[in-house]
Amino acid sequence: MLQIFRQISFAAILLILAAGSLNAQRKKVDAADRLYNNMEYYEALNAYKKAMEGLKGNKALKAELTYKQAMCYMMTNDPKKAEVWLQKAIKAKYQDPEAILNLADVMRINGKYDEALAEYEKYVKLKPDDARGTTGVESCKLSVNWKNNPTKHQVGNVQPLNSKYDDFSPIYSRKNFNEIIFTSSREGTIGNGQDGWTGEAFSDLFEAKVDKNGKWSVPTSFKEPLNSKFNDGSASLNAKYSTMFFTRCEYDKNKIKGCQVYTTKKKGNNWDEPVLVPFAEDTFTVGHPWVSEDEQTLYFASNMPGGLGGRDIWMAKYEKKSRSWGKPINLGPQVNTAGDELFPTLRNDSTLYFSSNGHVGMGGLDLFEAKLAGGKWGSVANLKFPLNSSGDDFGIIFRGKQEKGFFSSTREGGKGGSDIYEFAVPPVLFTLGGTVFDFESKQPVEGAKVSMVDQDGMTFEAITDKMGMYYFDNTKFKEDNTYQINVTASNYLGDKGTETTKGENVSSDHKKDFFIKPVKVERAIRLPEILYDLGSATLRPESKDSLSGLITTLRDNPNITIELMSHTDSRGSAKSNIELSQARAQSVVNYLIEQKIDPARLAAKGYGETRLLNKCKDGVKCTEEEHQRNRRTEFRITSFTFVPKEGSPEFVAPKIETVDEDETIETDVQEQQRENIKIDTPPAPPAPPKN
């Protein structure tokens, strides 16, 4: 009996000890939970580790503590360890499906898009109504595409500004963009305590300057009262750089305290005592302020009641009567999600930039832009790779209207947790050059004028050098443009062409050569057959087609003047032939003027039968083909130096000159000595016998 009593007593003692041990374990867990709920994730991690020590038998509690340690690693920006501990928690049968979602998230942050996709798909099967799963699936697929098709931006770590600690949220603090203010938890901050969230020192606002050679000064911390012994950072300045809004997060180890927005004014080289801008109770977080250029709207991030989940972007209007900020307004579902939207910045008060882990993105926080239309923000777009990465990307600013500036990122390759990066879109530069050649000799032509007209009507000119070369630099030959090019030179018929940079996004040097045909003043150039009805001076439709080559030549060579010469054969009286040729020359001139050829460039003469090309004069028997050779219209270039008068020309035909009937007749030998210059026109049909 005594033995039985002793056995029962011993068993009871064991139960009491076990209960006491479990109770002590639960107290450790509760203490760690309080730290976690107070956003002291670094401290909570150490507390969960202690709670795990000596834990035996309770598999459910062990799985829970494993999961909570993983979440602490996530919150202290250590996604690699978070991935390991989430996998351990899932293996330990941690039951909450959130573990699978969080594992997918950290895999995506670690750039493991294929593995993350598989985990998101698992989560979608478990929670098909949770948009976070489907958003994750889409994010993984798009991220791969964005990495394979980067934007034009070039990104680089600003080494002199960064430390092994967190450095982020830069803003310009001078009009000439040579000074910045940013947030850092590096050595040299005012506070001597430790942030329970990050395990680093409390952050301060720092400033740095860049000289004309691009060298950065050593960043220095602002003194009190701007900085305090707690976290200060994420600032914004008004357009005059005289008023600052910034975030201050007071700390109480025994109480949940959020962040608040403060404002201060510059006084000389110092800042006045900061004043609280009261938007919400201090148990909520209000931070990352950004003031509009007109100083009438303040944007910020907050988890105050009335949001869509997590932290949202809000705005408040300045009320002049009360000289205070009005009631906060949530930017709504076009911008905010069930996740976090943070770090708003503005560009020209028309584009809002912010970071989010709720929209489709590449990893942690991604940079997004929204456009203002009808008083509302919308058309949210991801800035894609390389501005975004698998890490956190946030706090972007632009150097005025230029596509360059700074942003913050936790991406691989940095010096600390978060670093400051610079970005720019390198200009796409184009040039155009080439050589102008003599069409016949293939030798370069010096002194040719190359005229280039862009799609907006701007004209640029270049003169070829001794080597016949011309050149347009990138200030004239630009991207996304199409140019019409004309080449003219004295004693030459010009050439023309088209060159474009449309669709090109890589800098390049374009090359285009031209070949111009030599021609001497006074040389007659025979036009394709100009047809008239018998005894008529009216141009037939096919004759107008034949003149298209001459019209093109005149348009392409605006510096030349010409004389049109009309001829008949010898049949009929000399007087009637002169009258007929004059009328025909007049009809050609009239048609050219109808086509907007400046009359000042035209002269015309009817020669009748005075310049026969062969023996077929009066009394000589000839074939129809021989007579046909004499029925012709020609032109000759009279000068290469025409300069139009100011104003629009008066399109009135000049007077047609006459010739004497006894002018010298030209022979076949003379025709053979005359150089034949081809004018490209459509071929004309055979002409009927006529004068």
Secondary structure, DSSP 4 states (H G I P E B T S, - for coil): -HHHHHHHHHHHHHHHHHHHHHHHHHHHHHHHHHHHHTT-HHHHHHHHHHHHTT--S-HHHHHHHHHHHHHHHHHTT-HHHHHHHHHHHHHTT---THHHHHHHHHHHHTT-HHHHHHHHHHHHHH-TT-HHHHHHHHHHHHHHHHHHS--S-EEEE-GGG--SS-EEEEEE-STTS-EEEEEE-STT-S--SB-TTTSSBPPEEEEEEB-TTSPBPPPEE--TTTS-SSEEEEEEE-TTS-EEEEEEE---TTS---EEEEEEEEETTEEPPPEEE-SS-TTS-EEEEEE-TTSSEEEEEE--TTSSSSSEEEEEEEETTTTEE---EE--TTT--SS-EEEEEEETTTEEEEEESSSS-SSSSEEEEEEEETTEEEEEEE--TTTS-SS-EEEEEESTTSSEEEEEE--TT-SSSSEEEEEE-----EEEEEEEEETTT--B-TT-EEEEE-TTS-EEEEE--TTSEEEE-TTTS-SS-EEEEEEEETTEEEEEEEEE-TT--S-EEEE--EEEEE--TT-EEEPSPPPB-TT--PBPHHHHHHTHHHHHHHHH-TT-EEEEEEE--SSS-HHHHHHHHHHHHHHHHHHHHHTT--GGGEEEEEEETTT-SSS--TT----HHHHHHHSEEEEEEEES---PPSS-----PPPPB---TTPPPP-HHHHHHSPP-----PPPPPPPS--
